[in-house]
Amino acid sequence: MTVLLDRPAAPAAPPRPSAGAPASPPKGRDPFVDLLRVLGMALIVFQHWTIPVLSYDGARLTTGNALATPGVWVVTWLSQVMPLVFFAGGAANAIGFARSREGTPRWLAVRLRRLAWPLLPLAAVWIPLPQVLLTLGVPEQPLRVGAQLTGQLLWFLAVYLIAVVVTPYALRLHARFGVAVPAALAAGAVLTDVVRFTTGIDALGYLNVVFVWLAVHQLGFFYAEGRLRRPWALAAGGFGAAALLVGFGPYPGSMIGLPGAEVSNMAPPTLAMLAVGLGQIGLAVLLRPALVRLPLDRLLAWASPRIMTVYLWHMPALFAVTGVVVVLLRVDTPAPGGAFWLAGWPLWFGLLCLVMWPLTRIFARFETPPALPYGTAGMRAMTAAAALIGAGVLTLTCVGFAPGPWAFLAMLAILGGLLVTVPRTRS
């Protein structure tokens, strides 16, 4: 990695960035970072809406995955964009923290609110909704599937919350050790997979939730400083390493979990996922000059403030359409790739967009937290707030919004964390 990332710059000879990287740290919003976040979210939604293979027998909803079709897994090396999302998040956090003049606790408080506040309307709808629908006679099994998956999607927020909380400390390590930090995280991913696959204890793989995602998040710091060099080598090295790991290692080719697969590269993330992530980052930075010239200013201005809303509500939109089309009307989705599938996909996608549009209009306002005072809270209070919010999000990731007390308790924890960011202001 030393040939791909600059070491800390010497005062007399600042490093020369590649053509793909910004010549200097952006002073405002970076359109490339915004584009990666919007494009990443669009691909996530597109994939989640396209891949379900659904059937209902009158009692049970069966779910499959269109990408389980032999040979189609190669698409996931580009469509699984979570590495790019974390990379863009790292760049945005570095840029935002550098511009902040109000101290680390205030910076954390602002970001904790932005992450947690949009969850409140989601909970206000989904905590009572399953019980109401059960009372109205909706079949329990399909409803439980939808309620659980809505919560499981929040895993990203739980991990990204960790990345946000450690950003001030990760930036200090970055300033002192440079490339050694992502290299150490990558080494942790290697060691984790070696121990996991040699011992057969799959639970050890969840250590890579930290090693893999924080490694690509850390690379965003180099981009923010204009020090991400030789993107072509990063792309070739990342995708080449992934090909070797898949070809000769214990890793499946798909970068998303597939039904029946013994190993998933995503849950937990593996070294193969990290390698693909490096390839994606290199390719994206290599294409940066062309991407930033695209006339997308109006699209980015509209989409950027709605990213969290789309992420939180695109799966409820899918469940609403599934409930009507598959469960109520008993119209199963056709076999992936066939003529009926290709002909019906535009209608399916159009119905999803039709449902998603009013959800976006209604809930996008919650992207911006209310202008409450921040008080004089310090790092201990912000750590407590992050712990409460993180515990709540993790609980929802594990149990979803299925009927029971856990979703309610999880939201109490999240609400408690938000309240901690609004301490009493000293008089």
C-alpha positions, 0 to 999 in steps of 0.5 A: 500500500505504500506505493498507493498512499503518500506517507505524511508530507515532509514540510519542504516537499509536499506530495504530488497527488495523482490526476484522479485526486483533488489537488488540495483538500476541498474547502467546501463540499466535494462534488465527488464525495457527494456523487459517491454517496448518492450513486452508492445509495442509488445502487443499493436501492436498485439492487434491493429492489431488483434481486428479490425472487418472491413467492407466496403459497398462502401461508409462507412468503419465500424469498430468493435472490436473483444474483444467485443465478450462476455466473451473475455473482461477478456483478456484485463486485461493482454493485456491492458499493458499501466500501465506496459508501464508507470511503466517501464517509471517511472523506466527508468526516475528515473534511467536516472535522477539519472545518469544525471550530466548535470542538470534538464534542459539538462535532460528535453531537451534530453527527449523532443527531443527524444519524439518529433523528431520522430513525424516530419516524421510522420507529413511530410507524414500524413499532405499532404497524405490525400489531395493527396489521396482524389485528386486521388479518394480515398473515403473520409470517410475511409481516414478520419477514418485512418487520425484521428485514426493515431493522436488519438494514440498520446494520450500516448505521451501527457500523457507521456510528462507530466510524463517526465516533472514532474519527477524531482519534483516527485522524490523530493516528492518520496524522502520526502514522499515515499509511500504517493505520489502514495497513494495520487494519488490513493486517487485522482483517487477514489475521481474523480470516486466518483464525476464523477459517482455521478454527471454524469459529465463524463468530470470530469473523465479526471482528472484521466489521471493525477492520474492513469497514474502518480500513476503507473509511481511513482511506477517505482521509487520504483522499480528503488531503489529496494524497491518494496516489496511483488509483490505477494501481489500487484498482488493479491490485484490489481486484487482482487480490480479490480474484486470487482470494476467490480463486484459491481461498475459501471465499465465494465469488459474490460480494453479497450473501446468497441463499444456501452459501456456506460463507458470506463475504458480507456478513461478516465482511471478509478479506475478499470484501476488503480487496474488492473495496480497494479495487472500487476505490481505485477505480472511482478515484481514477474516474473522478475527473470524468465524474465531476464534469457530469452535469449532475449539480441539480440532481446532487442538490436534490438527492444529498439531503434525502439520502438517509430517508431513501435508505430507511424507507426503500425497504418498507416500499418494497414490502408494501408492493410485495404485500399487495402484488405477491401476498394479496394478489398471489402474483409470484415474481418470474424466474430471474432473467427470463422473458417474463422477468424482463418484461415485468421488471419496469412495472415492478420498479415503477410501482416501487417508485410510486410508493417511494415518492410520497414516503420521501416527501413525507419523511425527508423533513426529518433529515434535519434535526430540530435546532435544539441547544447543544449545551456544554456537554463534553466527551463523556456525555457524547460517548454515553450518547453514542453508546445508547444510540449504538445499542438501540440501532444494534438491537434493531439490527438483530431483532428488527421491528417484529412484534414484541418489546425489543423494538420499543426498548431499542427506540427508548435507548436511541431517544435517550442518546438524543436527549444526552446531546441536549444537556442543560445549558449552564447559566 
